[in-house]
């Protein structure tokens, strides 16, 4: 989905599409890891492009609005979604909704990287930030 500077009416659709992308990339399983980075740098700041450059990712921009910019990224650590926000409030609202889908979230000031636990852990070594974990979903029985 590519959106170019639409009005606020499309912002809700961007959040919904983002939540779906998060669920697809992060999966609904649980997983715990050990071996967190020994030294975590201060959380990075900047544009979507500058954050992507820090982790050597060429961002594939999927959403580009006044309030939210989102790109798919692939690095040697794996795939993740990188999202930047115009406001802190918009970021928190997005995270609160997206975490219902599970997954792991690396959260900095006005940005979030979403991916598998191992990917988020590696990104944290470069971008800093805090790791948040989405809701756990039990395995689907059949």
Steps between C-alpha positions, in 0.01 A plus 500: 500500500643835404333811635636844420412778742123431534268674742421378849222271373764258371701498824277231653548281195876542529490383862286198407728404211799549726350266760455233234861545384616472860308176549642352180862592571506445875275196515270409785728260683684565816871482535746602754859570443803561705821677433373858481757748382751571774513870421193672356559841339273798561190478282561631150296783354434616148303437186395159375783513245766598755394224741502246215846616394633440853407132476603475132149452367363634176141580607210392278252774597145364525322789675586867470256735673529818705474298823654158425777372272559128473748285309594137468867435566732205463844478656736215576308461829170444318184680390317767698258790468635846580241767581548867589240735648435873498400502869570304818126458555451355151783256567353381831152455349650298215701279736203442729293376206777305326613311812168315499644308206800370694859532391797702619533878482818704527380844610691825469388863497242524220604172338436126534668198343289182498627151435600171652671508839847425359468779240381756755784402734762557227343832398506617861878471497511772233183705552460477877144525624288277719356160408127450552323172448155469348222280629566128520263290294454133586562244227195434291366150566309298247 
